[in-house]
Amino acid sequence: MTITEFKDLVKDVNFDCNESGIKVQCTDSSNVALVHLLLREAAFDEYQCDQPITLGVNVESLAKVFRMCGQNDKVTMTAGLDGDSNKDRVNFEFHSTTDDRVADFDMRTIEIEADSLGVPEADYDVIVSMPSSEMKKAVGDLKEFGDALNVRTSKEGIRLSASGDIGTGNVLLKVRTTGKEEEDLVIKGANPEEPMDIRFGMRYLNLFVKATPLSKRCSFSLKAGEPFSLEYPLGEDGNGFIKFLLAPKVDDE
């Protein structure tokens, strides 16, 4: 489950379930960052949802429930199976695959009034695909130097930088082909004749890269005036993804 990857961003969320899978779309309290989680039916060993249902949960509480889950446990989630009698509860069962331990928790859902969100679909100018561990290291290293991440395109590649009282740190991402897809760094669309220079809030990016354990690779997309998009695929193609979008910082922030 991917709850811990965005519990520091949002408080309460709706899990919208239908026959195709589970979707979450929500923004943080400042409406600066957006989380888009999609778990398609193929991501589950077994999945059944005969009619659409929305499950509102407190993310911090849900993270506490998942602390009952062992590293090798199989999780079964059920909701609304008895007509309307269980529509305000979700049951979680954690079955150990190494011994006979079974843990469960019956969680109350909550009513969350939230407008339906449309995830902005931008025709991005630059898309960078790279090992997620390298993205996490770059953000982790640079967050020590400033509260904003500058992203610049150039003939050399993509330069990430942060500036503060003690100076400026830089990380240069260059195209790299190793013969192993999980290690390659691919940059598509960068135009050295039309370089970009965009700033994004470092605190949010540092929260986004907590999703690194979910995938060996990630991709981020850029376009002047559009939100930064960072996406982690979840397992095999067709399973789904978790995507974070972040509005650019303006000069007076």
N, C-alpha and C positions, 0 to 999 in steps of 0.2 A: 504494500500500500504506500501511497505517496503523501500521506498527511503531514509528516514532519517537514516535508520540503516547502510547505507554504503556511504553516501554522503561525509563523512570526510575521506574516504579511496581512492575514485576514483573520477576523474573529468568528463570524458566523457565515456559513455557506449553505446553499441548496445543492443537493445531489439530484440531478434530474435523470431519472431512469426510464428507459423505454426498451422495446424489443431489440434495439440495435446496440445498446450499451449504456454507459453512465457518463454524464457530462457535468462539469463544474465550470462556471464562468463567473468571476467575481472580481471586484476591485478593492484596493486597500481603502482605508478611511479617508485618505487625502485625494483619492481618484487620480493618483499618479501612476500606479502600477496595476496591471491586470493579470490574473491567473486564468489560464484555460487548460483544463484537464479533460482528456477524452480517453476513456477505457472502452474499447469496442468489445463486442461479444467474443471475438476471437482471443481476447486476452485472458479469458477465464477457462478453467477446466470444464465447468458447467455453468450455464447462464440461462435464466428464464425470467421474463418479465412480460406477462400477458397484457398488461395495460399500463400506461404511463403513470408514474408516481414520483412525487417530489419529496425528498427527505431533507429537512432542515436540521443542521447540527452545529453545535459549537465546536470549533476546530481544536481548541485546547483540550476540551473534554474528550474528543475522539482520539487525540494523541495519547491521552492517559489510558484509554481502553486498549489501544494497540500495544501498550507496554506489557500487556498480558501475553502477547504473541511471541513465541520463541522463534529463533532464527530459522528453524526448519519446519515451522508449523504450517499446516494447511488451514486457510481461513474460509469459513462458511458464513455468509451474511444473508439473513432473511428479514423480510418486512412485508406487512400487509397480506399475509397468506390466508387469514381467516376473515375474508370480507373486509369490513371496515373496523373490526375489533382491534386490529394491531396496527392501524395506520399511523398511530402516534408513537410507535416503538420500532427499534431495529435490534435484532438479536445477532450477536457475533459468537461464533464458536471457533476455538483455536485447537486443532487436532495435531498433536505431536506426531511427526513421522518417524521418530526414533524410539519412542516408548508409548505407554498407554495413557499418557496425560491428556486430559481434555479440559479446557477452560472455556467459560462462556460469560457473556455480559449482556444484559438487557438494557438498552439505552433509550431514553426518552428523546424523541425528536422535538423540534421547536418550530414555531411559525416565524418565517422570515419574510418580511415584505421587501421584495427586491424587483426592480424593473428588469425586464428581459434585456440582456446585453447583446450587442452585435460586435463580435471581434472584428476590428478593422482589418480589411484585406488590402494591403498596400502592394503595389508592384515595385518591390525593392530593387534598388540599383546595385547593391553589393550583398552577396551571401557568402559567408565564411563557414566551412565545415571543418571541424578539427577534433582531436581527442578532448573529451570533456575534462580530463585531469589537467590538461594544459591551460584550459580556460580558467579553471578554479585557481590554479597557481598564479596566473597573471593577475587576476583580480585580487587574490589574497596578498600578493606582494605589493601591489600598487595602493591598496586601501590604506597603507601606513603613511602615505605621503600627501593625501588630499581627499577632500570630500566629493570630488567629481572625477569621472573618468573621461578623458578626451580620446576620441576615436578619430584618427586621421588616415586617409588613403593617400598613397604615393606610388611612385614607380617601384619602390622597394617592396611594398606590400601594405599591410595594415599595422599602424602604430598605435598602441595603447599607452596612455601616459597619465600621470597625476602629479599635481604641483602643490606645494605647501611651504611652510616656513623654512624647512630645512633644505628645500631644493625640489628637483623634478626627477621622477623615475619614468623610464620608458621600457616597453616591451614591444619588439618588432615581430610580427607574424609574417613569415615568408612562405610561399608555396613550397610544398614538400611532397614528393612521391617516393614511397619506400617499397612498393610492391605488396604492402600489407595495408588494406583499406582502413583498418582501425587506427593506424598510425599516420595516415596521410593528412596533410593540411591543404585544403582546396579553397581558392578564392575565385568567385565568379562575378563578373560584371564590373570590377574596378576599372575606372577610366582615369589614367594619369593626367589626362588633359582637363579633367573636371574633378579635382580632388575634393573630398568632403572633410569637414572638421566639425564634429558634433560632441556635445557634452551630456553626460548622464549621471544621475545621482549614484555615488559609490555605495551608499548604505544599502540601497535596493539591490544592486548587482551582487553584493556580497551575500545577500539573502537568496538570490536566485541560484547561485552556484552551489548551494547546499543540495541541489538535486543531482549533483555529479554521480553519486553511487548508483543512480537509476540507469545510467547508460554509459557505454564506453565513448560515445561520440555525441557531440552537440553541434548545433549550427546557430549562428546569429546573423541577422539581416539588418541592413542599414539603408535609409533614404533620408535625405535632408528634409527636415520638418515633420518626419513621421516617427512613431514610437520605435525604439530599439526592440527587436524580437529575438528571444533566446529560446530555443526548442530542444527538448530531449526526447528522442523516441523511446518507447517503452517496450523493450524486447523485440520480437520479430516484426517485420513489416506488416502493417494491418492491425497491430494490437492497439495502437493509440499513441498518445504523446502527452507531455506536459509542456506548456508554453507560457513564457512570461513576457509581457510587454511593458515598456517603460517610456513615459513621455520624456523628451529631451529637456535638459535644464536651459533656462533662459539666462541672459547675461546678468540680470539683477538678482538672481537667486543665490 
